[in-house]
């Protein structure tokens, strides 16, 4: 009799009941099906897989396409507008910026208001219909410069406002510089509207601060030509007239003294001086005659 020994964990199939053998075969079939499904899934992933460079290229192409569309959209919108519509659109933007500047100026924020007026001036189209708004923006800019505190005395400013001040600092951040800027803006306002009383007053006040009293008096008198009842201009003219007259008289005396010195230098070579000559006015004609006296 021959005895066959079986290793543990390897039971003989002959000793396995038929129902257990059938269950084992079903499990083997299920495992085989699952393995084939896994192979197909991996193959599908391999087909869809892309390299990093391929992914970047696809994103770049998508980004370029989006950027091109974004860039093309404004151009298409602008192209769709007529020239007159574009001017009206720019004018509306300038009016809105000016209105915002007025609100900021009323709140005492002169630096921010000035930035709005600057934006409005940059937006305005070159057209006759823009002259009134341009004059207002320049005149209001003059008011900002007249009221504005020099940069070195300012509290911390927003970045957009600070950018404007960088330019003004390069030109000298001082009261005197700001008054000069006010004169320039008021003058530009008057170029667009010569009868603009506010611009005349702001230029007159700025000239007075700069000690340009002749120019200030001329602007005050110009205001009175348009508005005889303007009390501020009347007071300014009344205040400056005697000072300007005194300065003119002093300047005349200085000029005569310089001419006299020059004459004595020349006549001295001949033993004479200007004191040897006397000017006599003819009461009938108002003309002068020169007589020589030893």
C-alpha positions, 0 to 999 in steps of 0.5 A: 500500500502506497501512502501519499503525504500532502503538504499543509495548506494544499488539500487534495481536490479529491477530498474537497466537496463538490460545492466547495470546488464550485465556489473556488472556481467562481472566485477564480473567474471573478479574479480573472475578470477583475484583472482584465478590467484593471489592465483595460483601465491602466491602458486607458490612463496611459492613452490619456496621459500627457507630459508636463510640457504638453500640459503647459503648451495646452495651457499656453495655447488656451491662455493666448486664446483667452488673452487675444479674445480679451484684447480684441474685445475692447478694440472691437468695441472702440471700432464700433463707436463713431468718432463723435461717440468716442468724443462724447464718451471721453467727455462723459469720463472727464465730467465724472472725474471733475465731479469726483474732484469737486467732492474731494475738494469740498472735503478738504482733500486737495491732493486727491482732488487734484489727481481727479482734475488731472485725469479729467484733463487727460481724458478730454478730447480736443474739441470746442465742446471741451473748452468749458470743462477744460477751463473749469478743471484748470481753474480748480487745479489752480485752487488746489495748488493755492490751498494745498500744503507742501509735500514735506508738511503733508501726512502720509498720502495714497500711492496715486496721489504720491505719484503726482507729488513726485513730479512737483517735488522735482520742481521744488516742493514749496509754497512758492512753487505751488503758487506758480503752478496755480498761476499756470493753471489759471492762465490755461483756464483763461486761454479757454475762457478769457472771461472766467472770473474765478480763474482771474481771481485765483491768478490774482491771489497767486500773483499777490502771494508771489509778490507780483503785485503789478500782475495781481492788480491787473487781474483784480482790475480785469475782474472789475471790468466784468463784475464791478460789484465784486467785493473781493476784487475791489478790496484787492485793487484798493489794497494794492494800488498804493503799494504798486504806485509807491513801488513804481515811483521808487523804481522811477527814481532808481532808474533816473539815478542810474541814468544820471550816474551813466551821464556823469561818467560820460560827461565827466570826461569833458568836465561837465555833469548832468547837473549842467543840463536842465529840462524845462516843460512847455506848459502849452505843448507839454514837451520838454526843452533842454538848456545848458547851465554852467 
